[in-house]
Amino acid sequence: MKFVREWWDVEKVYNEIKLFDGEELGGMGYHIFEDEDDKEDWLADYMLEHRTWPEPIIVLDNLSLTSWGKPFHLMEGHRRLDYFREVYQEERDTLKSLHEVWVVTLKSDRI
Protein backbone atom coordinates (compact mmCIF):
# COMPACT_ATOMS: atom_id res chain seq x y z
CA MET A 1 0.00 0.00 0.00
CA LYS A 2 1.04 3.55 -0.67
CA PHE A 3 -0.39 6.45 1.37
CA VAL A 4 -0.35 10.01 0.05
CA ARG A 5 -1.77 12.99 1.94
CA GLU A 6 -3.73 15.26 -0.37
CA TRP A 7 -5.92 18.36 -0.10
CA TRP A 8 -9.30 17.91 -1.80
CA ASP A 9 -11.88 20.53 -2.63
CA VAL A 10 -15.39 20.37 -1.21
CA GLU A 11 -17.01 19.00 -4.38
CA LYS A 12 -14.50 16.18 -4.78
CA VAL A 13 -14.97 15.10 -1.16
CA TYR A 14 -18.75 15.15 -1.50
CA ASN A 15 -19.10 13.56 -4.93
CA GLU A 16 -16.27 11.05 -5.39
CA ILE A 17 -16.11 9.10 -2.13
CA LYS A 18 -18.35 6.03 -2.07
CA LEU A 19 -18.98 2.87 -0.05
CA PHE A 20 -19.56 -0.72 -1.16
CA ASP A 21 -22.13 -1.25 -3.94
CA GLY A 22 -25.62 -0.84 -2.53
CA GLU A 23 -24.50 1.06 0.58
CA GLU A 24 -25.26 4.72 1.07
CA LEU A 25 -23.24 7.28 2.98
CA GLY A 26 -25.12 9.01 5.74
CA GLY A 27 -27.00 8.12 8.83
CA MET A 28 -24.59 9.33 11.50
CA GLY A 29 -24.43 13.03 10.68
CA TYR A 30 -28.09 13.99 10.84
CA HIS A 31 -27.87 15.41 14.37
CA ILE A 32 -24.82 17.67 13.97
CA PHE A 33 -27.03 20.79 14.08
CA GLU A 34 -29.19 19.59 17.00
CA ASP A 35 -27.59 21.06 20.12
CA GLU A 36 -29.36 18.78 22.58
CA ASP A 37 -27.85 15.67 20.97
CA ASP A 38 -24.35 17.07 20.59
CA LYS A 39 -23.60 18.48 24.04
CA GLU A 40 -20.77 16.01 24.49
CA ASP A 41 -19.92 15.33 20.86
CA TRP A 42 -16.43 16.76 20.53
CA LEU A 43 -16.22 15.87 16.84
CA ALA A 44 -19.45 17.68 15.94
CA ASP A 45 -18.29 20.69 17.96
CA TYR A 46 -14.91 20.67 16.21
CA MET A 47 -16.37 20.37 12.74
CA LEU A 48 -18.94 23.10 13.31
CA GLU A 49 -16.24 25.43 14.61
CA HIS A 50 -13.52 24.65 12.04
CA ARG A 51 -15.68 23.52 9.09
CA THR A 52 -13.39 20.57 8.38
CA TRP A 53 -12.28 17.44 10.22
CA PRO A 54 -9.50 17.33 12.81
CA GLU A 55 -7.64 14.49 11.07
CA PRO A 56 -7.75 13.31 7.44
CA ILE A 57 -10.10 10.54 6.40
CA ILE A 58 -8.64 7.57 4.48
CA VAL A 59 -9.86 6.60 1.01
CA LEU A 60 -8.79 3.91 -1.43
CA ASP A 61 -8.10 4.96 -5.00
CA ASN A 62 -10.14 2.10 -6.39
CA LEU A 63 -8.92 0.99 -9.77
CA SER A 64 -10.05 -2.61 -9.82
CA LEU A 65 -12.20 -3.80 -6.89
CA THR A 66 -15.58 -4.24 -8.51
CA SER A 67 -17.95 -4.13 -5.52
CA TRP A 68 -16.05 -1.35 -3.75
CA GLY A 69 -16.86 2.34 -4.11
CA LYS A 70 -15.52 4.13 -7.16
CA PRO A 71 -13.62 6.24 -7.89
CA PHE A 72 -12.67 6.39 -4.19
CA HIS A 73 -13.75 3.97 -1.47
CA LEU A 74 -14.05 5.25 2.10
CA MET A 75 -11.85 3.11 4.33
CA GLU A 76 -11.80 5.14 7.56
CA GLY A 77 -13.62 8.27 8.71
CA HIS A 78 -17.29 7.40 8.28
CA ARG A 79 -18.51 9.70 11.04
CA ARG A 80 -16.34 12.61 9.88
CA LEU A 81 -17.56 12.21 6.32
CA ASP A 82 -21.19 11.94 7.46
CA TYR A 83 -20.85 15.20 9.41
CA PHE A 84 -19.14 16.82 6.42
CA ARG A 85 -21.94 15.69 4.11
CA GLU A 86 -24.61 17.04 6.46
CA VAL A 87 -22.93 20.44 6.68
CA TYR A 88 -22.51 20.37 2.88
CA GLN A 89 -26.24 19.79 2.41
CA GLU A 90 -27.27 22.50 4.87
CA GLU A 91 -24.52 25.14 4.78
CA ARG A 92 -22.19 24.28 1.88
CA ASP A 93 -20.71 27.78 1.66
CA THR A 94 -19.45 27.63 5.25
CA LEU A 95 -17.15 24.65 4.68
CA LYS A 96 -13.44 25.25 4.19
CA SER A 97 -12.52 25.07 0.54
CA LEU A 98 -9.91 22.29 1.04
CA HIS A 99 -9.87 19.18 3.27
CA GLU A 100 -7.03 16.78 4.06
CA VAL A 101 -7.46 13.21 2.81
CA TRP A 102 -5.14 10.19 2.93
CA VAL A 103 -5.32 8.44 -0.45
CA VAL A 104 -4.29 4.79 -0.50
CA THR A 105 -3.23 2.94 -3.63
CA LEU A 106 -2.62 -0.79 -3.82
CA LYS A 107 0.23 -2.40 -5.68
CA SER A 108 -1.37 -4.03 -8.70
CA ASP A 109 0.72 -7.18 -8.43
CA ARG A 110 -0.84 -7.96 -5.02
CA ILE A 111 -4.53 -7.74 -5.95
C-alpha positions as YAML, in Angstrom:
chain: A
units: angstrom
residues:
- id: 1
  name: MET
  ca: [0.00, 0.00, 0.00]
- id: 2
  name: LYS
  ca: [1.04, 3.55, -0.67]
- id: 3
  name: PHE
  ca: [-0.39, 6.45, 1.37]
- id: 4
  name: VAL
  ca: [-0.35, 10.01, 0.05]
- id: 5
  name: ARG
  ca: [-1.77, 12.99, 1.94]
- id: 6
  name: GLU
  ca: [-3.73, 15.26, -0.37]
- id: 7
  name: TRP
  ca: [-5.92, 18.36, -0.10]
- id: 8
  name: TRP
  ca: [-9.30, 17.91, -1.80]
- id: 9
  name: ASP
  ca: [-11.88, 20.53, -2.63]
- id: 10
  name: VAL
  ca: [-15.39, 20.37, -1.21]
- id: 11
  name: GLU
  ca: [-17.01, 19.00, -4.38]
- id: 12
  name: LYS
  ca: [-14.50, 16.18, -4.78]
- id: 13
  name: VAL
  ca: [-14.97, 15.10, -1.16]
- id: 14
  name: TYR
  ca: [-18.75, 15.15, -1.50]
- id: 15
  name: ASN
  ca: [-19.10, 13.56, -4.93]
- id: 16
  name: GLU
  ca: [-16.27, 11.05, -5.39]
- id: 17
  name: ILE
  ca: [-16.11, 9.10, -2.13]
- id: 18
  name: LYS
  ca: [-18.35, 6.03, -2.07]
- id: 19
  name: LEU
  ca: [-18.98, 2.87, -0.05]
- id: 20
  name: PHE
  ca: [-19.56, -0.72, -1.16]
- id: 21
  name: ASP
  ca: [-22.13, -1.25, -3.94]
- id: 22
  name: GLY
  ca: [-25.62, -0.84, -2.53]
- id: 23
  name: GLU
  ca: [-24.50, 1.06, 0.58]
- id: 24
  name: GLU
  ca: [-25.26, 4.72, 1.07]
- id: 25
  name: LEU
  ca: [-23.24, 7.28, 2.98]
- id: 26
  name: GLY
  ca: [-25.12, 9.01, 5.74]
- id: 27
  name: GLY
  ca: [-27.00, 8.12, 8.83]
- id: 28
  name: MET
  ca: [-24.59, 9.33, 11.50]
- id: 29
  name: GLY
  ca: [-24.43, 13.03, 10.68]
- id: 30
  name: TYR
  ca: [-28.09, 13.99, 10.84]
- id: 31
  name: HIS
  ca: [-27.87, 15.41, 14.37]
- id: 32
  name: ILE
  ca: [-24.82, 17.67, 13.97]
- id: 33
  name: PHE
  ca: [-27.03, 20.79, 14.08]
- id: 34
  name: GLU
  ca: [-29.19, 19.59, 17.00]
- id: 35
  name: ASP
  ca: [-27.59, 21.06, 20.12]
- id: 36
  name: GLU
  ca: [-29.36, 18.78, 22.58]
- id: 37
  name: ASP
  ca: [-27.85, 15.67, 20.97]
- id: 38
  name: ASP
  ca: [-24.35, 17.07, 20.59]
- id: 39
  name: LYS
  ca: [-23.60, 18.48, 24.04]
- id: 40
  name: GLU
  ca: [-20.77, 16.01, 24.49]
- id: 41
  name: ASP
  ca: [-19.92, 15.33, 20.86]
- id: 42
  name: TRP
  ca: [-16.43, 16.76, 20.53]
- id: 43
  name: LEU
  ca: [-16.22, 15.87, 16.84]
- id: 44
  name: ALA
  ca: [-19.45, 17.68, 15.94]
- id: 45
  name: ASP
  ca: [-18.29, 20.69, 17.96]
- id: 46
  name: TYR
  ca: [-14.91, 20.67, 16.21]
- id: 47
  name: MET
  ca: [-16.37, 20.37, 12.74]
- id: 48
  name: LEU
  ca: [-18.94, 23.10, 13.31]
- id: 49
  name: GLU
  ca: [-16.24, 25.43, 14.61]
- id: 50
  name: HIS
  ca: [-13.52, 24.65, 12.04]
- id: 51
  name: ARG
  ca: [-15.68, 23.52, 9.09]
- id: 52
  name: THR
  ca: [-13.39, 20.57, 8.38]
- id: 53
  name: TRP
  ca: [-12.28, 17.44, 10.22]
- id: 54
  name: PRO
  ca: [-9.50, 17.33, 12.81]
- id: 55
  name: GLU
  ca: [-7.64, 14.49, 11.07]
- id: 56
  name: PRO
  ca: [-7.75, 13.31, 7.44]
- id: 57
  name: ILE
  ca: [-10.10, 10.54, 6.40]
- id: 58
  name: ILE
  ca: [-8.64, 7.57, 4.48]
- id: 59
  name: VAL
  ca: [-9.86, 6.60, 1.01]
- id: 60
  name: LEU
  ca: [-8.79, 3.91, -1.43]
- id: 61
  name: ASP
  ca: [-8.10, 4.96, -5.00]
- id: 62
  name: ASN
  ca: [-10.14, 2.10, -6.39]
- id: 63
  name: LEU
  ca: [-8.92, 0.99, -9.77]
- id: 64
  name: SER
  ca: [-10.05, -2.61, -9.82]
- id: 65
  name: LEU
  ca: [-12.20, -3.80, -6.89]
- id: 66
  name: THR
  ca: [-15.58, -4.24, -8.51]
- id: 67
  name: SER
  ca: [-17.95, -4.13, -5.52]
- id: 68
  name: TRP
  ca: [-16.05, -1.35, -3.75]
- id: 69
  name: GLY
  ca: [-16.86, 2.34, -4.11]
- id: 70
  name: LYS
  ca: [-15.52, 4.13, -7.16]
- id: 71
  name: PRO
  ca: [-13.62, 6.24, -7.89]
- id: 72
  name: PHE
  ca: [-12.67, 6.39, -4.19]
- id: 73
  name: HIS
  ca: [-13.75, 3.97, -1.47]
- id: 74
  name: LEU
  ca: [-14.05, 5.25, 2.10]
- id: 75
  name: MET
  ca: [-11.85, 3.11, 4.33]
- id: 76
  name: GLU
  ca: [-11.80, 5.14, 7.56]
- id: 77
  name: GLY
  ca: [-13.62, 8.27, 8.71]
- id: 78
  name: HIS
  ca: [-17.29, 7.40, 8.28]
- id: 79
  name: ARG
  ca: [-18.51, 9.70, 11.04]
- id: 80
  name: ARG
  ca: [-16.34, 12.61, 9.88]
- id: 81
  name: LEU
  ca: [-17.56, 12.21, 6.32]
- id: 82
  name: ASP
  ca: [-21.19, 11.94, 7.46]
- id: 83
  name: TYR
  ca: [-20.85, 15.20, 9.41]
- id: 84
  name: PHE
  ca: [-19.14, 16.82, 6.42]
- id: 85
  name: ARG
  ca: [-21.94, 15.69, 4.11]
- id: 86
  name: GLU
  ca: [-24.61, 17.04, 6.46]
- id: 87
  name: VAL
  ca: [-22.93, 20.44, 6.68]
- id: 88
  name: TYR
  ca: [-22.51, 20.37, 2.88]
- id: 89
  name: GLN
  ca: [-26.24, 19.79, 2.41]
- id: 90
  name: GLU
  ca: [-27.27, 22.50, 4.87]
- id: 91
  name: GLU
  ca: [-24.52, 25.14, 4.78]
- id: 92
  name: ARG
  ca: [-22.19, 24.28, 1.88]
- id: 93
  name: ASP
  ca: [-20.71, 27.78, 1.66]
- id: 94
  name: THR
  ca: [-19.45, 27.63, 5.25]
- id: 95
  name: LEU
  ca: [-17.15, 24.65, 4.68]
- id: 96
  name: LYS
  ca: [-13.44, 25.25, 4.19]
- id: 97
  name: SER
  ca: [-12.52, 25.07, 0.54]
- id: 98
  name: LEU
  ca: [-9.91, 22.29, 1.04]
- id: 99
  name: HIS
  ca: [-9.87, 19.18, 3.27]
- id: 100
  name: GLU
  ca: [-7.03, 16.78, 4.06]
- id: 101
  name: VAL
  ca: [-7.46, 13.21, 2.81]
- id: 102
  name: TRP
  ca: [-5.14, 10.19, 2.93]
- id: 103
  name: VAL
  ca: [-5.32, 8.44, -0.45]
- id: 104
  name: VAL
  ca: [-4.29, 4.79, -0.50]
- id: 105
  name: THR
  ca: [-3.23, 2.94, -3.63]
- id: 106
  name: LEU
  ca: [-2.62, -0.79, -3.82]
- id: 107
  name: LYS
  ca: [0.23, -2.40, -5.68]
- id: 108
  name: SER
  ca: [-1.37, -4.03, -8.70]
- id: 109
  name: ASP
  ca: [0.72, -7.18, -8.43]
- id: 110
  name: ARG
  ca: [-0.84, -7.96, -5.02]
- id: 111
  name: ILE
  ca: [-4.53, -7.74, -5.95]
...
